[in-house]
Amino acid sequence: MKLDGVSSRTIWLDSDGWSVGIIDQTVLPHTLVRLTLKTVEDAAHAIKSMQVRGAPLIGVTAAYGVALAMRADASDAGLDRAVRFLGEQRPTAVNLRWALEDLRATLAPLAVDARAAAAYDRAGKLAEDDVETCRQIGVNGLRLIADIAGKKGGRPVNVLTHCNAGWLACVDWGTATSPIYQAHDAGINVHVWVDETRPRNQGAALTAFELLQHGVPHSLIADNAGGHFMQRGDVDLVIVGTDRVTANGDVANKIGTYLKALAAKDTGVPFYVALPYSTIDWRTDRGADIPIEERSEDEVLRVQGKLANGDVGSVLIAADGTPARNPAFDMTPARLVTGFITERGICPASREGLKSLYPEKTSAAA
Ligand SMILES: CSC[C@@H](O)[C@@H](O)C(=O)COP(=O)(O)O
């Protein structure tokens, strides 16, 4: 996608052929800072501090993190250490485990001196695969938007989304936003309600920024406003991303997703979850077993933005000493989800639905 008019991806190999470039998402949209990762520690820090975030991008960054680690120590112990260390950085997005297991399986059978080159090659392939997978999710999701557009006679199709499941969360295109970009590019009149997504405001800071850059009509709304717009008939469709879908179709996504799904159910608004195959956790049977990341109280107690002096900083919004809790994700039961939009097509949010698209997979309870 484009950033200030220039085609960009969220992660790339620098011109030296081994260090890894990323966009620092902690200061967007106010400042565009590109960072260079040179060590596995840099990659781990980027994931933990959310310089990179979003399930697919976390996975690809971890893959490059293994490649950086292999430059320093490609022994069996070095590979084990890198996989364990990177895997500890964030618990909920299963793409992290998926990418690390892929790298381990690719590298372990190789001679030690072949591992670094093979790791770069594999990380590059995972990045390219993510681009094509997300593009295909968009092709499949576009049909839903086009169907609604056909019934609305030129009036805008209103899509609500939560958090950032856009191209900044992936390598390109995004998952939830890919159908939106493709609908807009196809000339469909589409408008997006963007949940601000407290506490870190990924909707305000990242999704609204992306849509603005691409010229897609949108309105930023307070998290609490979604149900109101659904009740009034102002939302045709919800599309969100996910960090992990369990074998029975339960969905973990950014905190607040569950409430949107409840409101959508009550108001009869279709609620779709867009995901690549790498987000399905076939080994975990139900959403209650997904580890939910707990983050710092500060993210709730403070709000980050551009200060009057132009710096990016934060302000305290509660009395000093106020205790807070900050679960970063919640679980939406499959029964509240209308369907999954994947690279292989659209299916019901259920064990059977997932199996219909991925017959070669076996789940824990299958
Ligand atoms: C295509 S990204 C899907 C999810 O990763 C996204 O919706 C989300 O919850 C991101 O959370 P974050 O905490 O910003 O990494």
The ligand as a MOL file (V3000), in Angstrom:
LIG
                    3D

  0  0  0     0  0            999 V3000
M  V30 BEGIN CTAB
M  V30 COUNTS 15 14 0 0 0
M  V30 BEGIN ATOM
M  V30 1 C -4.5540 -8.6220 10.7960 0
M  V30 2 S -4.2300 -8.2710 12.3880 0
M  V30 3 C -5.4500 -9.0030 13.4410 0
M  V30 4 C -5.1980 -8.6650 14.8470 0
M  V30 5 O -3.8510 -8.8730 15.1360 0
M  V30 6 C -5.6070 -7.2280 15.1820 0
M  V30 7 O -6.9890 -7.1070 15.0030 0
M  V30 8 C -5.2200 -6.9240 16.5910 0
M  V30 9 O -5.9430 -7.2230 17.5140 0
M  V30 10 C -3.8890 -6.3280 16.7980 0
M  V30 11 O -3.5500 -6.2100 18.1450 0
M  V30 12 P -2.1760 -5.5340 18.5490 0
M  V30 13 O -2.2030 -5.5620 20.0400 0
M  V30 14 O -2.1800 -4.1530 17.9720 0
M  V30 15 O -1.0540 -6.3960 17.9910 0
M  V30 END ATOM
M  V30 BEGIN BOND
M  V30 1 1 1 2
M  V30 2 1 2 3
M  V30 3 1 3 4
M  V30 4 1 4 5
M  V30 5 1 4 6
M  V30 6 1 6 7
M  V30 7 1 6 8
M  V30 8 2 8 9
M  V30 9 1 8 10
M  V30 10 1 10 11
M  V30 11 1 11 12
M  V30 12 2 12 13
M  V30 13 1 12 14
M  V30 14 1 12 15
M  V30 END BOND
M  V30 END CTAB
M  END
